[in-house]
Amino acid sequence: MADVKISELTLAAAAGDAVVPTSNAAGNTTSKVTLLDIANLATPANIGAATQADINTSIATLIDSDVSVDSANATAVANIVTMNASQYANTSVDNTTLYIVTD
């Protein structure tokens, strides 16, 4: 393919074998990888296996729940989940979880 501006390329759904350019951190080497190669970098073997407890702990430290407004009745949020209405109806509600119900 001849040099073409990105804005002139046809928009299409990307497949796993679609090729994207990459550059090393120093900026002196450019190569190409597939989207599947990039997705494979996000496997537990490459990023370390995190347990749900690890994830919940990370979320709890990132969420700034200020219970001082009503400390007698307020509970800090430790987890955020998104689910549809039927999933929520079948869930045992946890008072430290913020539920976002979608449909």
Contacts in CASP RR format, 6 or more apart in sequence:
PFRMAT RR
TARGET T0000
AUTHOR 0000-0000-0000
METHOD contacts of the structure
MODEL  1
MADVKISELTLAAAAGDAVVPTSNAAGNTTSKVTLLDIANLATPANIGAA
TQADINTSIATLIDSDVSVDSANATAVANIVTMNASQYANTSVDNTTLYI
VTD
14 35 0 8 1.000
15 35 0 8 1.000
16 34 0 8 1.000
16 35 0 8 1.000
16 36 0 8 1.000
16 39 0 8 1.000
17 34 0 8 1.000
17 35 0 8 1.000
17 36 0 8 1.000
18 34 0 8 1.000
18 35 0 8 1.000
19 32 0 8 1.000
19 33 0 8 1.000
19 34 0 8 1.000
20 32 0 8 1.000
20 33 0 8 1.000
20 34 0 8 1.000
20 35 0 8 1.000
20 38 0 8 1.000
21 30 0 8 1.000
21 31 0 8 1.000
21 32 0 8 1.000
22 30 0 8 1.000
22 31 0 8 1.000
22 32 0 8 1.000
22 33 0 8 1.000
23 29 0 8 1.000
23 30 0 8 1.000
23 31 0 8 1.000
40 46 0 8 1.000
41 47 0 8 1.000
44 50 0 8 1.000
50 58 0 8 1.000
56 78 0 8 1.000
56 79 0 8 1.000
59 78 0 8 1.000
59 79 0 8 1.000
59 80 0 8 1.000
60 76 0 8 1.000
60 77 0 8 1.000
60 78 0 8 1.000
60 79 0 8 1.000
63 76 0 8 1.000
63 77 0 8 1.000
63 78 0 8 1.000
63 80 0 8 1.000
65 74 0 8 1.000
65 75 0 8 1.000
65 76 0 8 1.000
65 77 0 8 1.000
65 78 0 8 1.000
67 74 0 8 1.000
67 75 0 8 1.000
67 76 0 8 1.000
75 95 0 8 1.000
75 96 0 8 1.000
76 96 0 8 1.000
77 96 0 8 1.000
77 97 0 8 1.000
77 98 0 8 1.000
78 96 0 8 1.000
78 97 0 8 1.000
79 94 0 8 1.000
79 96 0 8 1.000
79 97 0 8 1.000
79 98 0 8 1.000
80 97 0 8 1.000
80 98 0 8 1.000
80 100 0 8 1.000
81 97 0 8 1.000
81 98 0 8 1.000
81 99 0 8 1.000
81 100 0 8 1.000
82 99 0 8 1.000
82 100 0 8 1.000
82 101 0 8 1.000
82 102 0 8 1.000
83 91 0 8 1.000
83 99 0 8 1.000
83 100 0 8 1.000
83 101 0 8 1.000
83 102 0 8 1.000
84 101 0 8 1.000
84 102 0 8 1.000
84 103 0 8 1.000
85 101 0 8 1.000
85 103 0 8 1.000
88 99 0 8 1.000
88 101 0 8 1.000
91 99 0 8 1.000
93 99 0 8 1.000
END
